[in-house]
């Protein structure tokens, strides 16, 4: 069961009184949100792992690892990143934070932080290391007081990535260039590897990662010394822990990212407040009309009579937090059993919450755009979506997807949209395993792309894999080897299917073997797209 919670001083939803899942909102953080000006949609993405899996937490840590850290503590770290918490969805295995600029996901063993705009994500990294040590109990070393941290947990692995920016001159701190970002990361970690994947003069993607058993490094990278590309070797002890953790958790570590630009303008209109409000108004009154008709049928009235002006109002007001009816407007619709209030037609008023930015219209857009169908509740009944629509446009959503049929683990997906034509961008990211959905990766990509119809987009797919040499040293049994070979064959079939995305031609395909992960980067352009050259995303290039 997924529970939704936002700590004090957040405003509690009245639905919490009935003990059902509820959504609460940080009203203060939403006051100044406005996407009127040009906005940097492409996100910075950081993953910090403190152990190979939830089942391999060190003995010194809290039983639920990073999930033991309070939301207030994370909020202090996010102040350094320059973003605020809008709401939180909590579940047994992951807490999903919807932010004013994108998202954060906290698992027992790792943290994922994704921020857009001019946020200073890497400025929060030292704080993350300190919080993991002091609040979650992960093994740590003495920190660097010059960087403002007295203690720093030693991570298992660190990943940082981003697409080329649209407006690099607007970035702040270390994010004005990839070179500066790498230097910032090298000040913290020894032996990291930096990559640029794709065309230097076209669409490309940056990646920085560390080897397992990451070592914190006191000295900075000397001036003029570039970070070398190298083959990563997993130590035998950690390879065993990773393999055992993978088997114990019954999961497969994979992350799919779809990064889209030059969105079709008609499709992008879905993510404007005026358009969403008009759609919500039509749905609202249509639903109430059906409710009246249903009420008359139940009362046995075919027309006329003293009940002519009465109807069943199936929209339950939530003390100013929004009207959400049974007709699919509220993702968290199981919040009240009082759906039989009778009111007159004259009292029927379109709720203000469906005319202003916030979670109410975010929920409407999630459904009308088709995003809720990517992982439908028919197959994932415990799935929940927390969405927000901005003024005058822009959209963010987090999804929490528990494994079906009693399988262990909870996964996530997140969507962020900047629809303005001069800077249009949308992203979709998920770690829901392909074998859990019963669909090919290409099917998920096609479904997402069809919502936005971008002129061009890139896809990155990270998939964990055991190293063949290390497996031999570990004396893995034949059944496990057979399973690994089967997974490799499935991956090959999925890869072939990704070559043909309906309506698009695949321009680039680049494969990296990172010894523990397979990374495949693909870039596509729509057949009928007549756009210009991509922005290169680097100052002085």
Steps between C-alpha positions, in 0.01 A plus 500: 500500500627845412451780752540867422642736756652844528653597834422812704441786428323372189120533475326169561235380261161424660514161335759400759221496759351190345830313513522469123794595273518878483685776322627803688657811358774740601301818429790733579724341237238551227450876546771622263499217245469646151640371170425814296859555380734276304567195710780242500310172476789252469573367847811426698475144636693371803491147644694425816508135608617416852466122460439263206139428601249549787580153629875576519488798739801520734434392858553853632210650307140548603279204396338709227820679402455841339125480553572562870602856413228756574347710226608813687863390471466442126334842466807668649719326245263601217534864605861477377369366169249789477178300481209427733288198590143518366375162625613150594373151420625246753507125449674206664797502265530857364397855589425720197547875546338729243713814484452852367766400245454127428534208744684307769465129585631356826555123526659323798830462313509787251377850420399634159483878457385651171476878460437732209521876443795681655519280809843431647467126550867421563507754783277260692725196456729561802187540711363168374821324606483661843131416549560136403768479770335692784129425448506155337812352659691401186877441540682830477828682521603842626369758257660804344430800722604729216197370310274546800454137608652340808405143408436329166360153430699295251266418210494171316458667161417846366340587166449851360358571156323760291407588143659800327336816637280732295613815685841429656569872555219507759647221714662573835785363708676195359232438236606758241713235326561126510868564576406689818257227605769234462744706706238538771443123511873423492543709816283245679578166335817322395511317168175621346450469124348770280337440161331697225268273301374615161615760248700795629326719242159340547279339764710347776489383860754523780578236761727490805523184709720344763610142545346284773648569844536868417785673682466858620796706384640805685691661211334661202586402144815696409448777247545381146466132589202341326300212644588186307252253357569164657363148536340448841580179690270392782689356800411137565349570843267767370411297192384224731296746708344651189411160356359373828307823548354473150381144568364583846306805383358317203558805285697623207672837507411684184420863428332629186513870410319663206608862441284686245533843337306695236163374620202509264320825588153343500613224734681752719175696556390228742753635748373860504285605793224662289462192285501262796244711686267498197530122476436464873192722479350290222567179690365643823162609366469192280556281803241691702251472215548123500460501879165680470382257237607206713323646804176541308519144378563375853203699628279368223431844354470515123435874486330778697390469862626644821850355457557657156760744632689254720812301416765290661817706545787251479772761546613523859641842607822482702494825695673698225747229401309411185198321354582155375219278375466128432535537126875458501592861583666410831776241490451464876120472461460243780493777760138515608187291510267802517398530136127549532449865586193639322509860380306721262616597151524863611765407756721331244817712470821411316769456771769767514764232548443389141577850369836556672836326505554209731444132561134500393570599140817293506285195563266596215793535258648166611182327391400694189853489353523122543786497753296295745473228233875441481471289816120455525330424829336197340842332509652700786207562738720650773669748265464867591576821310576836661476775235520879487408750224681836507404858399463577213628163385733217593441166666670259742395157624639218711365149482550226760446150358502207746584164349185301410390162633695513823843548340749694710596860432349832399609692193448851369446707192520877460388740226586868453376727222596848377252563214591851371597479130833685534624262773268200482623191680362193674666219690387158613706283734421167661665206671197268465658181361390410151421143601265633770287687246478213252584746222804573290699815579417626151126480578542720806712747301243515219215558746687786669619656175147491357382724788741778402591429135844666528701600197795315647580303809771289660468180701749374757464154648714387793484129580699329773676180410738271690853491363572164337854474642385581852215248473755229422704592807188487718417140400145596403270201453383388156142617554620853567724491194206383290288784635770753416530366145123519462502863611773575247292350220195698608708817500617428146141461381395823671793680342398391151143619560628846605638556150146562369295762686187577299521836321871553577835415354782395725799730439752387761559187703792488742574211736724514807605196702564638847585166661195457716266704281407510136422852381331556165442852367271554202395818323192529275344759270141507375470429128300817428690726736657810343690646791839664527827397656496408871630739762844379601462579867855610578641849541790572271452187288 
